[in-house]
Amino acid sequence: MIRGLRTPVPARSVFISDLHLGTRECQAQELAEFLRHTDMETLFLVGDIVDLWGMRRGIYWPASHHEVLRLIVDKARRGTRVIYVPGNHDELARALCGSLLAGVEVHSEYVHTTRSGQRLLVMHGDAFDGAVRFSPLLKATGNAIYTALLWLGHYVNLARGLFGLPRWSLAAWLKSRVGDAREYVQRYEQVAAHEAKRRGFDGIVCGHIHRPLLARIDGVLYCNDGDWVDHCTALVEDRHGELSLWSHRPAEQAAELPTPELRKAA
Ligand SMILES: [Mn+2]
């Protein structure tokens, strides 16, 4: 686990998703720091960037969130190619697919070819929900429960902050421990990998479930770039086309999170 990414040479591409800007859960300070110190030829925004869905509960837009958008637009202006693939929390932006927004290209999905010639399907991943949500109960209650948990987690962390304890994610803890949720995550990973294989790609890059993972599943590369709510992670392709997952969380905090092992692709 490496804190930050301060590359002297630009990465070939960086993939981030599930920033959830516009909600209290977004780790905007860390994200801004990451963007300031990371240079890349292409930046992929893989959905759930500005949480328009969450903002229906009320507008939350502090300066740090604005700074993140400013840094992204600034990168586009300075020659970084920025590709935005909207997710379900920012699905309004899907109406803009095919257009250019402040130098940012908007696509419903994208095919990225790595330096080593691997063709990766880039999509947010909410399209797999229908195939994954096998339990009707989970389907009906999943979103409401998750929203409630995020809200509860916010207050748990306020209390932990008062006592100088590191941030803790109730939602991530539950997702990894509740049987139904664990099964959901595994099914999601299989369904996503299967889709890439079915369509003849070498792998898939997605987000959506807030579980960073770089693994070979069913013969294809499954890359989930994680999120900037709990994990503060990015998928990075270096100049040679090698993919790896990076976490911007200090190791001692990251160790508290029930994340799967972050590892380099074989
Ligand atoms: Mn999503």
Residues whose N, C-alpha, C, O or C-beta is under 5 A from the ligand:
A	BS01	MN	D48 G87 N88 H89 D126 H208
